[in-house]
Amino acid sequence: MTAYILRRLIQLPLILLVIYTVTFALISMHGGNPFVGDKTPAENKKLIAERYGVIIRSPEELKDQTFAQRWADNGRMYWGFLSRLVVHGDLGLSSQFEDMTVSEIIGHALPRSLLLGAFALCLSVLVGCTLGILAGVYSHGPIDYLVTVYALIGISLPLFVIGAVLLWMFAFAWPLFPVGGWGSPSQLVLPGVALSLPFTAYIGRLMRAGMLDVLSQDHIRTARAKGLPGSQVVLKHAFKQAFLPVMSFLGPATASILTGSFVVEQIFDVPGIGRAFVDSVTSKDYALILGTVLIYSTLLIVANLIVDLAYHWLDPRIHLEGQP
């Protein structure tokens, strides 16, 4: 297993390099110098020129620029930014905030998104697994139908509708929670519930399907024939195998939910990384776009590695790649 983990960790920087290259290429297609937008403060432009060796050109010069000149300018920026990132861990300068680097912005925003995401993830797993187990055990009954309807609604409704409905119900009609903001536990509830609902629906459906499959297997029939209590059969013998499809889903879901939903953070005014990414797109803050993409990609890769290891732990019959 150690060799498998080391091999995956060695692949991590190579994957991030490909993601960085593709993201940089997409940004470069916009024209001009990447990370040097119209709103970039003059002081930041000077620092960018010094750090990355890029030539800051005027709009008139950019219009008359040939393809070779643009390729050369972007190449200098590409390698300059990459070398600073690898050697110094520098994600560049923001064009939105004159006195803050991208690392500082992400450092302030990411912990809020992680806290919101962790709350929503725990809620999703707890509620989704409970609903899925109940639907699987009492299949084709009222509970099963209610869970199926809930899952259909949770998957079908977009987050901005879910968020608006929760705001209307629990912040205006029944003012139990604040409308938005950040700083108190009560401000975590509504965005956390809104963020968790789609994931709860997916987990509930996967858990139901897993339970139906496992409960029909021979070893479950044998456990029941020995007179074991139904709760022990379900929770001790069936749950681990039924949880495997959910575990596969939790890899990308964990990375997505922990980095925060762009929509939820905008609706509930949560100053997290999702909101920072939306602001960076609207203001053409290219350095912040790239930094957010790299952070998200790293979380996604690490989450998938953890899921693969947990998959092997839940079912030792499943061998990791390279294991005999």
N, C-alpha and C positions, 0 to 999 in steps of 0.2 A: 504493500500500500504506500510505503514511503516513496518508492520509485515512481509510482503513479502520480502522487502529489507533486513531486519535484518536476516531473515531465509537464504537468499542467501549468505549474508556475513558470517554467521556462518559456512556455508558449505564450504566456500573458503579454510580455512586452512586444512580441512579434504581432500579435493580434491588435494591440493598441496602436502599433505603428501603421498597420493597414487602415484602421479606423481614422487615425489622424490624417493620413494621406488623402483618403476619400473625402473627409470633411473639408480639408484645406482646398482640395480641388473644386468642390461645390461652392465654397466661399469665393474662390478666385474667379469663377464664372460670372460673378456679379460685376466684375470690372474694377479697375483701380487697384490700389494696394490693399490686400487683406489686412484687417485690423486697424486700418487708417481711414475712418469714415469722415463724412463732412462735419459731424458733431464732435470729433476728437479734439480735445483742448490742445492748444499750441504747445504747451509744456509736455504733454504726453507724446505728441508727434516728434518732438526733439528727442525724448528718451527712447522712443521706438527706433528712430534712425540710428541712435548710438548703440543700442543693445543688439539690434538685429541686422545692422548694416544695410538697411533699406533706404532707397532714395525717395524722399517725399516729393511727389510731383504735383503741380497745380492742375486744376480741372482742364485747362487748355492743353497742357502737356500730355495729359492722359488721353485726350481726344485724338491727338496726332501720333500717339504711340503705335509703333509697329508690333506685330505679333511676337517677334524675336525680343524686342525690348520688354514687353509685358512678361514674357516667359522668363527672362533674366531677372527682372525685379521680383517676381513671385518666387523664383528659385532661391534668391538670396533670403527672402522672408521665410520660406519653408525651412531651410537649413538653419538659419539664425534662430528661429523660434524653437526648432527641435533641439538644438544644442543647448539653449538656455533651459529648456524643460528638463532635459536629461541630466545636465550638470548641476543646475541650481534649483530645479523644481519650480521654475518660474513659469506661470501660466499667462503672463502678459499683463498689459495695462488695459483697464476698462475705459471706453469712450463715454460711458454714462456718468461715472463718478471720477472726478478729477483727482481726488486724494486717496483712491483705493485701487489696489491691484485686484486681478481676478481671483487670486488665491484668498485674499481677504474677504471678498464678497461671498465666495463659496464657503469659506470657513464660518462666516456668520449665518448663512442661509441653510447650509446642509444639516446642522444639528436639529433645526426646527423641523425640517422635512423628515429626518430620521425618527424623531420622536412621534410626529404625527403618523408616519408610516408604520412604526412599531405598534402603536396603539391599534391602528386599523388592521394590521396583519394578525395580531393576536385575536381581535374580535372576529375577523373573517374565519380563521381556523377553528376557533371555539364554536361559533354559531353554525358555520358551514358543516363541520363534522357532526355536530349534534343533530342537525336537521337531516343530513344524509344517512346517518345511522337509523334514525327513526323511520325515514322513508323506506329504507331497505328492509328493516325488520317487519314493518307493517305495510308491505307493498300492496298496491291496488286497494288501499283503504283510504279513509278521509284524510289521514295525516299525509300519506303519500301524495294525494292530489293537491293538498294545500302547499306542500313543499315544492311540487312541480310548478304550480302557478306562481309562487314566490320567485323561484329560480328564473322562470320565463320573464317576469317583470323586471327583476334585477339585471338580467343580461340585456334586455331590450331597451330599457330606458337609458338615455345618455346622462352623463354625470351632471350636466348643467341643469337638467330637469330635476334630478334627484336632489341636488343642492337647493334649488329654488323651492321645491316642495317642503323640504325640511326647514328652511328659513321661514316660510309662511306659517307652518304648523307650530314650530317650537320656539320661534323668536318673535312672531307677531300675534298670531291667534292665541297661543298660550306662551307667554314670554318666560319660558323656563331657562333659556340659555341666551348668551349674548349673540348679537347679529354677526359679529366677526371680530377680527383682531387676534392678538397673541399675548400671552403672558400669564394667564390663569388656567387652572384645570378645566373650568367650565367652558372656556373658549376652545378646548380641544375636542369636546364631545361631538358637536354637529359636523365639523369637517371630517372627523374620524369615522363617524357613522356613514356619512355620504361616500367617503373613499372606500369603505369596507363592503358596501352593499353589492357591487358587481362581483367582487372576489368571493364573497359569501355564497352568491348564487352559483358560481362555477364550482366551488369546492363542494357545495351541497349536491350538485348533480354528479360530480365525479365520485363522491363518497357513496352515494346511493347505488351507482352502477357497480362500484367495487364490492359493496356489501351483497348485492344480489348475486354477483358471480361467486364470491367466496362461500356464502351460506348454502350454495347448492353443491359444494364439493364433499367428497367422501369423508374427509377427516372431521368435518363439522357434524355430519350425520353420526359418526362414531362417538364424538364428544357428547352429543345429545342422548345417544343410546346408553351411555354410561351413567346418565342421570345428572349430569352437571347442570347447575342453574343457568337459565337463559342469559342472564347478564354476564356471567363468567364466560359462556361460549362466545358471546358477541365481542366483549371487550378484551378478553385474553387470547382467544384463538382466531377470531375473524378480523379484528381491527387492524392488526399489523399488515396483513396482505391487502385488505381493502383500502388501506391508506396509501399504497404505492402509486396509484394514478394521481392522487392529490399531491404526493411528493414531487412527481414529475412537473406538475403545474406550478409548484411553489418556487421553482428556480427563477424563471423570468418574472413571475408575479412578485416575488420578494424584492427584486431590484426595482421593479416599476413602482411598487407601493412605498418603498422606503425613500425613494427620491422624490416622492410627492407627486400628486396629480396637478398638472398645470391648471386645469379647469377648477378644481376644488380650491386651490390656493388663491386663485383670482376671485372666486365667488365669496369666500370667507375672509378675504384680506389677510391671508397668512403669509408672512414675509419669508417664504422658503425658496428652495432652489428651483422649483417649478415656476414660480412667479418671476424669479430672476431670469430664467430662460425665456419666458414670454416677453419680458421687457427688453431683453437683449436682441430678440428678433425684430421687434417693432422699432427699436432705435439703431439697428444695424451695428450692434456691439459684437464684432466678430470674435474677438478674443474670449469674451464671456460665453459665446455660443460654443466655441471649440473646447473650452475648459469644462463646460457642463456636459458635453457629449463624452469627453474622456472619463469624467467621474462616473457618469451613468454606465458606460461600457465596462469600467473596472468592477463596479458593483454587480453588474449582470454576470460577468465571467466568474467572479468569486462565489456568487450565489449558486450558480450552476455546479461549481466544484463541490460546494457543501452538500448540495442535493444529491450528487452522485455518490458521495461518501455515505450520506444518510440512507440512500437506497440500498447500498451494500450492507449497512448495519441492520436495517429492517428485515432484509431477506438475504442471508449469507449465501444462498444458492446463486445469487446474481454476482457474477465475477466482474471486477473492474477491468478495463482495457489493459492488456498485457499480463494479466494474472492467469495462471494455469487453471 
